[in-house]
Amino acid sequence: RQFVLGQRPECAMLGALVHVLTAADGCGEKPQANEVLRGILDPEGMDGRENDDFLNLFYEEFIQRLAVPVTGRISHGTNPVANGVDEPSCEDDSGQVLSARQHVCELLCFCVQKHTYRIKYFILRNNVLHKVLKLASSPEKCLVLAALRFFRTCIGL
């Protein structure tokens, strides 16, 4: 975490991890990138100041890129992107895109459990619940289950 914070403003390492998780290729690396991001984002292993600095960096710079496989294009500011613009479709998805969506849903579940108010603000601002609900209508069972786990995690809090 200190290394990533020292790399500001570009934070190449964290950006590379997010890219590996969200890229349409490289299914083999996605589980490892998911676990590394979980370990880095877990606030239980952070000090107070490090916790705030790192999570502020993540939610200001990287959560938008991380959520793209599930939500489509979203805004970086406080205004959400208009409904229906550049949203991902569930048809004609390759295995790599499905894997990216599944892993992103799992990481969003982790964030909902660990980063209550930051992720809540992001979810509400960008209408993520509605976009994940569209994944539940996918013919792919892994996406339906990932969307269901996300909703159960949101309701469980």
C-alpha positions, 0 to 999 in steps of 0.5 A, spaced: 500 500 500 505 504 501 508 503 494 502 504 491 501 511 495 508 513 493 507 512 486 502 518 485 499 520 481 499 515 476 499 509 481 501 504 475 501 498 479 494 499 482 492 501 475 495 494 472 491 490 477 485 493 475 487 492 468 488 485 468 481 484 472 477 488 467 481 486 460 477 482 455 483 477 455 487 473 460 482 469 464 488 465 468 490 471 471 484 474 473 483 470 480 490 472 482 489 479 481 482 479 484 485 476 490 491 481 490 486 487 490 482 484 496 488 483 500 490 491 498 483 493 499 482 490 506 481 495 511 483 491 517 490 490 515 491 498 515 492 504 519 487 509 520 491 514 516 493 509 511 486 506 510 483 513 509 489 515 504 489 508 500 481 508 500 480 515 497 485 514 492 482 507 490 475 510 490 477 517 486 481 514 481 480 506 480 473 504 482 470 507 475 475 503 471 474 497 475 466 497 474 466 498 467 465 490 465 459 490 469 456 497 469 459 500 462 461 507 461 460 511 468 462 518 470 468 520 474 464 526 477 458 527 481 453 526 476 451 519 473 452 518 466 445 518 462 441 511 463 442 507 457 448 510 454 454 505 453 451 499 458 454 492 457 450 487 453 449 480 456 448 477 449 454 475 445 459 475 450 466 471 450 468 467 456 473 472 457 468 478 458 464 473 462 470 472 467 471 479 468 464 481 469 464 475 474 470 477 478 468 484 478 462 482 481 465 478 486 470 484 488 464 489 488 461 484 493 467 485 497 467 492 497 460 492 499 462 488 506 468 492 507 467 499 505 460 501 507 459 508 505 464 509 500 461 504 495 454 505 497 455 512 494 458 509 488 453 504 487 447 509 488 451 515 484 452 510 478 445 506 478 450 500 479 444 496 482 440 496 476 446 495 471 447 488 475 440 486 475 441 486 467 446 481 468 441 477 472 437 476 466 444 473 462 443 466 459 450 465 463 449 462 470 455 464 472 453 471 471 446 470 474 449 467 480 454 473 481 449 478 480 445 474 486 451 474 490 452 482 489 444 483 491 445 478 497 451 482 500 447 489 499 441 486 502 445 483 508 448 490 510 
